[in-house]
Amino acid sequence: MSQLPPCGLYRTVVAVNGIEAHRLVYFHNHGDPGPGMYLPESWTANRARFSSGGTTVPADFDPRSLRALPAEGFYRVTEAFYCCAKQCTRYEPDAFVQLGYNGAGRALVFVPELDRGGISIPERGTMIDDTALAHLRLLAVREAPKRDEEIALPRGIVIH
């Protein structure tokens, strides 16, 4: 087997072991029973959640059958760009955006808005061309830890 790509998000370029071309996959380059691809099964807050069961890659797997994609997350626009050749939507420098993907591995940009309750993230985004990805820079946004249970406290009690 050729050198495997790093674990991460990819779009299949050609069909691989029963997974058709042009699909968003998470590629995991190690594990049991071996390297594999995992398909998204749902989206939460514009982020894909991948199936726990994947498809192992064949012994003759060609890493060129996958196109690496930037991580989902929050980005800053570094240089103005349009979503596509039709120039439907223009994104200005320093704009705060969220990057996500559809099931076909096409990039979607969501524009957060500041309102009275804080920053809200829309459920609908705009598809952008792959060339536009070069104009986005990933921001370091701290994620809240995952909690198994929520602790309910009476209103007004502050825990330090």
N, C-alpha and C positions, 0 to 999 in steps of 0.2 A: 504494500500500500504506500502511496506517495506521502510526502510530508503532510500532516493534517493541519488545517487552519486552527486558529485559537477558538476557544469557546466564545459564543456570542450570537448576535442576530445576523441573519442572512436571508437573501432571496434566492430561491433555486433558479438557475439559468436554464437548465434542462431537467427532464424528469430523472429522478434518482430513486431507485428501488421502490417504485410504486407511488412516490410523491411527485405530483406533476410539476412542470415548470411554472415559474412565476408564483411561488408560494412563500409566505413568510415562515421561516423556521428558526428555531433555536438549535444551533449545532453544539453538541457536547462531545469533545474530542477524547474523552476517556470514560471509564465506567464499566459496569457489568450489564450486558455481555460484551460491550465494546462501544466504539464511537457511534453516535447516532444523531438523528434529527427529530425534533419535537415540534408538533404543530400547535398553533394557538387554539384554545378552546373557548376563551371568553376574553372580554376587555373590561377593566375597571379603571376609572379615572384616565381613560385614553391610553392605558398600558395593557399590553397583551399578557395573558396568563396562559402558560403552556401546559399541555397535557403531561401527566407523569409517565405515560407510556410513549416511547418513541420508536423509531424505525432505524435499525442499525444500517450503516452504510456497507455496500458490498466490498469485497476484497480488492476489486479493481477501481475503487472510488477515485475520482479525479476532483481535487479541490477546486478546480476551475469551474465546476458545476454549481458553485455557490458564489454569490456576490455579497461581500461584507457590507453591512449597514451600520450607520452610527447608532449609538445607544438611544433608547427612548429616554426622554427626560426634558429638562428645561434648558433653553438655549438663549443666547444673545445673538441678534443679527449683527454681523460684522460689516457687511456691505449691502447696500440696497439691492433687492432682486425682485423679480416678478415670479409668480407661481409657475407660469408656463409661457410658451411662445405667444399665446393669445393675450398675455399681459392683463389678466382678469384682476389680480390682486397684487399690490406692491407692498413689500415689507421694507420698512425704513431701518437705517442703522440704529443700533442700541435698543431695538424693540425686544421685549421679553416674550418668548414664545415657547410652546410645548411641542415637542416632536413625538409623533407616534406613527403607527403603520396600520394599513388595512391587511386583510388576509392574503392579498396578492403581493404583499411586501412593498407597496407603494407608500411613500412618505406623506404624512398628513401634518399640517401645521395648525395648531390651535392657539388663539390669541387670548391670554388671560385678561381679565378686567378687574379693576379695583372698584369695589363698591363698599357700602357701609359695613358689611359683614367681613370684609377682608378681600383677599384675592379669590375670584371665582374662575373656574376653568370651564369653558364651553364643552358641550358634548359633540359638537360638529366642528370639523376642521376643513381645511382647504388642501387638496392634493397638490403637491409640488413636484417639479421635475427633479431627477437625480442630480442634475448640475447645480441646482440651488443649494444642495446640502453643504457645499463648500463655503457658503456664506453664513453658516451657523457655528457658534462656539459653545460647547457644553459648559453649563454653570454648575458649580458645586452647591447643591441644595441638600441640606440635611433632611434625612427621612426619619419620621417618627418610628420608634421601635415597634415591632409587631407585638401585639398583646393577645394572649389567649383569652383573657377575660377583662371586661371593663369593670372598673370599680366605681360604684355609684355612691356619691357622697352628698349629704344635704347641701343645698345651695349656700354659698358664702364661706364654706370651709376651704382653706388653702393648705395644701400639703407642701412642705419644703423638703 
